[in-house]
Amino acid sequence: MGRKRCVGADCSKMAAGCCGVKKQKLSGSPGSGGPGGVGAGNGVVGTGHCGSDLGIGSSSTVVAGNMNRVNGLGGPGGSSSSSSTTNALSPAPGGYNSTGISPNLSPGCGSGSGGRKMVVSAEMCCFCFDVLYCHLYGYQPPRTPRFTNDPYPLFVTWKIGRDKRLRGCIGTFSAMNLHSGLREYTLTSALKDSRFPPMTRDELPRLFCSVSLLTNFEDVGDYLDWEVGVHGIRIEFFNEKGSKRTATYLPEVAKEQGWDHIQTIDSLLRKGGYKAPITNDFRKTIKLTRYRSEKMTMSYAEYIAHRQHHHYQNGIGHPLPPYNHYS
């Protein structure tokens, strides 16, 4: 059984990626340490958390002030063990207005838990699109949104095209107030993901935006004590040189990739930069934290339809610039 650990700075000691670009090979190879293991040099280095095209390379951590920036989809190299001070990850009240949002919008895998009303809302995705649109077109930043400003660890993920290829994903395990956190990580994930060039205006119509809020962090004693499709996992381990490393996958990764527990753990070890053969004895040395997430995804077309609805209601003849929506 897991032991809850959602208190104090401990929850901030997480730095690793979540999303990816290229699919990693998970077939067994010499030295892979078990079925589905990822042998050294066997997989394509990328990273992963979201979407159909998932990379599984290592993640990188960029520390800005007291905040851990998590490149959910870092490039080659191991993730660091950097940590920062964060607020307690306590549950926040849910149930925020998303009137006018298309009924086609759907929460992602792992969204919601225990029948609790979800905090994440489509309006948060709208806000992220507003922030990016205003930045790319040189408008003033959007005004303060209406949804809750409670603090949460969060990720903003961008995908593009019909096949929803990953275009950027960066987040933080430090709890941030949602208004400033989503504003910051919208632009960080769109413009500063080191694996991609900065987004351009031409890409906007093909984008999908996902917001993930992370909750219910628990330390577990057994590296297999988590459920595929329900829990995200963050592992901490020591590499061949004795350096502490961390890496994470959001809840949807393992299910979308069709991985079992061992395949997911082995992929995550490679993502974190572990290059030696993976044995069952080594897996048992891993310190694992499981968590859940609430996720909402919106396409650019849905975003524009929602904004047009509100602007025409307010007597504004053109749906953009979108920041006029907020008051």
N, C-alpha and C positions, 0 to 999 in steps of 0.2 A: 504494500500500500504506500501511497505517496505521503510525504510530509509537507504541509503547506509552508511556503517560505516567502510570503508576499509582504515582508516587513523590512523596512529600513534599507540600508545601502546594499545589502546582499543581493537584492534583485537586480542591481545595476551591473553586477560583475558578469556581463554577457556582451560579447562582441564578436559577431560573425554574420555571414550573409544568409540570404534566404532564397534568392531567385537565380535563374540561370539562363544560359543561352544555348549551349550545345548539349546534346544528349550524351551521357556518359555510358560507357560499356560496363555492364555489371556481370558479365560472364566470368566464370572461374578461370584462374590462370595460375601458373606456378607461383607459389608464395602468397596466394590470395588469402589463405587462412580459413577457408570454408566455402560453402556453396554460395554463389553469388558474390563472393568477395571481389574487391577491386584491387588487383595487383598493382605494384608500383609501375608506373608508366603504362598501365593497361588502358586507362580511360583518357578521354579528351578533357583537358583542363578547362573548366568553366565554372559555373556555380548554380545553385538552384533553390527555388522555392515555388515559383508560380508557373503556371501555364504549361502548354504542351511541349514546348521546347525548353528543356531544363538543363542547365549546365550544372556541373557539380564541381567546380573548382574551389579554390580557397577564397575566403573573403578578406577584405581589408578593413581596418578600423581607422577612421580619421577623428581625432579628438579635437573638438572645438569647445573651448571653455570647459564647462563641467559636463558636457554632453558627449556620450558615445555615439558617433555616427556609424551606422552599420551599413556597409555596402553589401546589400543583400545579394549581390551577384558579383563578387570580386573576381579579379583575374588570378593568374598564377601566384602561388605563394601562400604561406600559412596565415591564419588570422591570429591577431595578437591577444594577449590576456589583459589588455588595458581595461581599467575600470574607472567609474566616476560615481559621485554621490548622486542619489536619486530619491525622489519621494516614495513613500510606501505605496505599493500597488494595490490600493483598496478598490473594491467594486464601486462603480458610480451608477447613479440612477439612469434608467433608460427611458425610451418612449419619446422621441423627439420628432417634430413635425416634418413630414416629407410630402406634403400635399402637392399634387400636380406632377409627381414623378411617374414615369411610365411603369405600368404593371409588369413589363418585361424584365425590369431590374430584379436581380436575384442575389441573395446573400451567397457567399462562397462557402466551400467546404469548411466545416469546423465552426461556422457562424452560430453564435448563441450557445448557451449551455444551461442545462438544468431547468429549462422552461422560463428562465429569466428574460424579461423584455430586453431586446437588444438596444445597445447604445449607438452603435454605428448606424448611419443613415445615408440615403442617397444624396441628401443635401451636402454631406461632407465631400462626396465625389464632385458635385457641382462646384463647390468652393475651390477644390483643387484645380478644376478646369478654369475657373475664373482667374485664379492666381497665375496659372501658366499663360492663359490668353492675354491677360493684361501685360505680363512681362514681355511676351513676344511682340505685341503690338505697341508697346510704349505707353499704355494707359496708366493712370494712377492705380495702385494696388487696390483690390476689392476691400470694401468696408467690413466691419465686424459682422460675422455671420450670426444666425439665430440659434444654432444648435449649441449643446452644452460645451462649456469650456473646462470641464474636469480634466485632470491629468491622466494620461495613459501612455504606455509604451506603444509605438505605432510604426507602421510601414506604409509607404506610398509606392504603388507599382504601376508602371505604364507598359501597355502592350500595343502592338500596331498590326494592322492588316487583318484580312479574313482569317488567317491562320494564327492570329494573336501571338506574334513573336514578341519576346521580351524586348523592351526598349529602355528600361531603367527600373531599378528598385533599390531604394535605400531607406533605412529606418533607424530607430533607436530603441534600446531596451531601457533607457531612462524615461521615467514618466514625465511627459510634457503636457502643458495645457494645450488642448486641442486646437484652439484658434491659431496660436503661434507655431505649434508643432506641425500642423498640416501645411501652413503657409511656408515654413522653412523646408520641409522635406518634399513638398511638391516640386520646388525648384531644384533642390539638391538631387533628387532622383532623375529629373528631366534633363538637367544640364551638367551634372558633375559625376555621373556614373562613369568610372574610368574605362569601362569596356565599350562605351558608345560615344559618338560625337554628340554635342549639344543638340537638343531638338530644335526644329525650325517651324515656321508658320505652315509650310506646305504639308507637314505631317499631321497637323491638328485634326483634320477630318477623318483620319484613319485610326485615331487613338482610342484606347480603352483605359480607364482609370480605376484602380482598386485601392480602397482604404482598409487596412487591417489594424484593429485594436487588440492588443495582447492582454490576457487576463489569466488568473488562476495558476500562478507559478507554484510548482511543487518539486522539492528534491525527492528523488527516489533511490532506493538502495540497489535496485536491479536494473541493469541497462535495458532489459526487455519489458519493464513495467510501464508501458504506454500503449495507446491504441492507435493503430494506423487510421488516418482520416479524422481523428478526433483531436489528438495532441500534436502540438509542435514540440520539438525537442532541441535542447541546447546541451552540447557535451563539452566537458573540460577534461583534458588529458595532457600527458607529458610526451613530447616527441622523442625521437632518437637521441637528440642532444640534451635532453633533460629540461627543455623549455616548455612552459605551460602554454597550451593552445586551447582555443574555444571555437566552436562552429555551431550553426543552427539551421534548421529547416522549419518553415512554417507548417501548420497542420495539413495543408493540402498537398504538399510535395510528394510524400510517399504514396498516397492513394493515386494521384495523377500519373505517377511513373510506374505504378503496378509493382512496387517494391514490398518485400516483407521486412520484418524488424532487422534481420541481419544485413540485408542489402542496404537498408537505409543507414544503419550505423556505419557500415564500411564505407559507403559513399561519403558520409559526413566526416569520417576520419581523413579521407583523402582530400576533401574540401578544406579541412583544417591544416593540411600540409604534412600529414603523416605518410612517410614514404616506405617504411619497413613492411615486411609481411605482417598481415593481420591475423593473429591467432585468437582462439577463444579465451585464453588466459589474459591476453592483453585487453580484450573487450571488457573483461570483468573489472579492470582497473579504472574504467571510465566513470567519471562523475556526471550523472545525467539529471537535468532539470526538465520537467515536462510543463507545458502550458497550453492554453487554449487561445483562440482568437475569434473575433467577430469581423467578418469581411463583407464589403459591399462593392459591387462593380457597376460601372456605367460607361456606355459608349458616348462618343462625341455627338452622334445624332440624337441620342436621348437627352444629352445635356442641352443642345441647341433647342430642342422642342420644349423643354422645361423653361428655358430662359425666355423664349418667344411668348409662351403662355403668360408669364409674369409681366413682361414688358408691355405687351399689348393691353393687358388688364390695367396697367398703370398709365395708359395713354401714350406710351413711347412707341413711335412708329417703327423703330429698328431694334432688333433684339440685342444688339451689341453697341457699346461696350457693356459687358455683363456686370461690372461692379455697381452699376446703378440699381441693381436689384436689392442691395442691402441698405438698411437704414438703421 
